[in-house]
């Protein structure tokens, strides 16, 4: 099973990367985590037109959904499903619509894209052959984390936790318990102070969460562009995290990880 990071910036795109989008390639499908403008790389990695593409949106901040504007680029024959929290239809209908961009209805009619929008439930969701558990995180607006339970080609179970745009919280630990990989955010610098008024995390907070949850690997992503304006600063964040949780990796656009 492979994870490819298509966009790793928070807030806005810069010389260090595009905004949030992560691709999981499982044996029977592709799973896309958030749809920032890093999603423009999706057709570089989606090669099997028989595998469905499931896109999960953690929340509706623009750096996590603006890439849906790029959908007309993807002349996929794949079945595409977009999953979001309660009210996702109404929220996307505001933005992915005229006069801002081509609505999904036009993509279905003119480009023959098989694309649909669905709500996920808080808690356990059984979707075809896999399971995803969702829980609210702590953020300025409603935001959900995910715990995916997938089967690899040898039928072994893999657990991938994705919790971004959050401060430290109990649900982060619950969703990440014994995960093969925890992908979480690194919005704050190692020298920043955690604050409840703007809930995000330092690399040390992410590392502590991975340690408490007994994860196998931690991947730091969602490096906020104005704070992490160089790859050197990302490297320093990884070093700070490694002091708490050794098996830490810093994501960069187009990084591929086999799990």
N, C-alpha and C positions, 0 to 999 in steps of 0.2 A: 504494500500500500504506500502511496506517495502523497506528500503534501508539498504544494508549490505556492509560494508567496507572490501574488501578482501585484499587490500594493501594500506598503508597510508604514506609510505616513499617517499621522493624525492631523486633522484640520484642513490642510491644503497640500497640494502637490508641490514639490520643489526639486532641486538637483539631487536630493537623496532618495526620492521615490514618489510614487503615486499614492493616493489614499486607499483605504483599507479594502482588501479583497484577498481571500485565501482559497485555494482549490485543493480539495481532497479527491484523489483518484482511487476509488474502490473497485473491486472486481466487476461489480454489476452496475455502477453508476458514478457520476461526478457529483460532488457536493461542493457548493460555493458558499463561503462564509463572508457575508456582507458584499456590497456592490458599490464600493468607491470607484474612482476613475481608473484604478488598477485593473478593473475588469476588462479594459480594452485589450489585454493580452490573452483573454480566454481562448480565442480561436487558435492561438499558437499551441495550446496544450490539450484542447478537446479534439481528439482525432477519431474516436469511435462513435459514429453517428447512431449506433444502436443502443448506446447507454444514455439513460435519462440524465438531465441536469437539474438538480434541486438547489435553489438559491435560498439561503436563510438570512434574513435581515435581523440584526440584533436590536436596532432602533432606527429612528427616522432622521437623525442628524445627517446633513448633506454629505459629509465625508464618508458616509456608509451607504448611501443610496444613489448618489448623483450619477454613477456609472450606468444606471438603468436607461439613461438617455442614449447610451451607445448601442442599445439592443439592435437597431437596424443594421449594424456592421456584421452581425452574426447570422449568416444564412444557414443556420443549423437545421438539419432534419430531426435533431434530437427533440424529445419531449422536454419542455422547460416548465418547471413549477417554481413559483416564488412563494416562500412561506414567511409570514410576518405575524407580529402580535395582533391582538384584537383591534379591529379597525383598519387593518392594512389596506383593504380595498379602497376605502375612502381617502386615506392619506396619499396613496400612490396616484389616485385619480386626480388629485390636485396638481401634482408635479409632472407626472408622466402623461401629459395631455397637452392639447393646444391651449394657449399659444406658445408654450415653452418647448415642446418636443412632440414627436409622433406618439400618439396613444397606442396602447396594446391592441386595441380593436383594429387599427390601421395595419399593424404588423401582421395580424392574423389574416386580414383580407388581402393585402397587397404582396406580402412576402411569404405567406403560407406558414408562418411560424406557429408551432403548437405551444402556446404559452398561456399559463393560467396563474391565478393568484389565490392563495389559501391562508387561513389563519392556523397558527399552531396554538395548542393549549398550554397553559402553565402546568408543569408536571410532565408525565410520561406521554409521549406520542409514538405510536407504532405506525411507521410509514413503509409500506411494502415489506421488504425483508430486514429492515433495520429499525433501531429505536433511537429516539432523541428525547432527552429530558431537558426541560427548560425551567428557569427560575429567574425572578427579577434580581437585578444587581442594584447597586447604589450609584445613581447618576443624576445629572441635572434634569433629565427627562426620562420617562419610562424606557428601560433598557433590559434586555434579557441575555443571560448566558446559556450555553448549550453543552450538553454531554452526549456525544454520539457513541453508540455501541454498534460496531460494524464487524463483518466477517472478512478476513483476508482470503487470499486464494487457497491457502491450506486449511481453511475453515477455523483458524484461530481467531479469538475475539480481540479486537483492538478498541481501546477507549480513547477518544480525542475530546478534550475539553477546550471550549473557546469562550473566553470571558474577557471582553474588552469594554472600555469606557465604564470603569467602576473604581470605587475605592475598596479597601479591604472590607470583606463582609463574610458572613457565615455561608451564604449560598455559593460564593466563589469556592470555598473549601469543599462543600458538599458535591458540587458539580465536577470537581477535579479529583475526587478521592480515588487513589490508585490508578490514575490515568496513565496511559502510555505516553501521551503528550498533553501538556497544558500550554495553550497559546493565550497569552494575556498581554495586557498593555504596559507601556513604559512611557507615559505621558510626561512624567516629572523627572528632573535630573536627580542624580544621586545625592546632591546637596540640598534639594528642595525639602520642604516640610509638608507632610500630609495635612490636609485641611478638610473638614467636613463640608465647608461651604463650596468647595469645588472638588468633588470626589474623583480623583484619579490616583495613579500609583507611581511610586519610585521603583527603580529596579530591585531595590532591597525588599520592598513590600511584595512584589511579584515572586521573588525568590522565597520569601518566608511562607507565602501561600503554597507554593509547590512543595516545600519541605513539610509543612503541616498536613498537606493532602497526600503525602507519600507518592508523589508522581515520579515517573521514570525520567522524563525530560521536560524542561521548561524552554519555551520559545518566547522571547520578548518581541513585541511588535507594537504598532500604533505609536511610533515615535513622533511626538508633536513637532511639526516642522519648524516653528520659530525657536524652540529650545534645542532640538537636535538638528542643527544646521550643517553638520559634517558627520562623516562616517566615524571619525575619530571619537566623537562624543558618544556615538552608539557603542563603540568598543569599550569605552570607559564604563558605560552602564552595564555591559556584560561582565566586566571585571568586578564591579561592585556586587552584582548578583551572585557571582561564583563564590564569593566569600561565605555566602549562606547556603547556596545550592549549586554544587559543582557542575552538574550536567545542564548548563544553561547555554542557549544559543541566541544570538541576536539576528532577527530576520532582516533580510534585504530583498528588494524586488528581484524576482526570478530565482531566489534560493529554492532548491529542491531537497526535500528530506525523505528518505525511505524509513518507514517504521515497521 
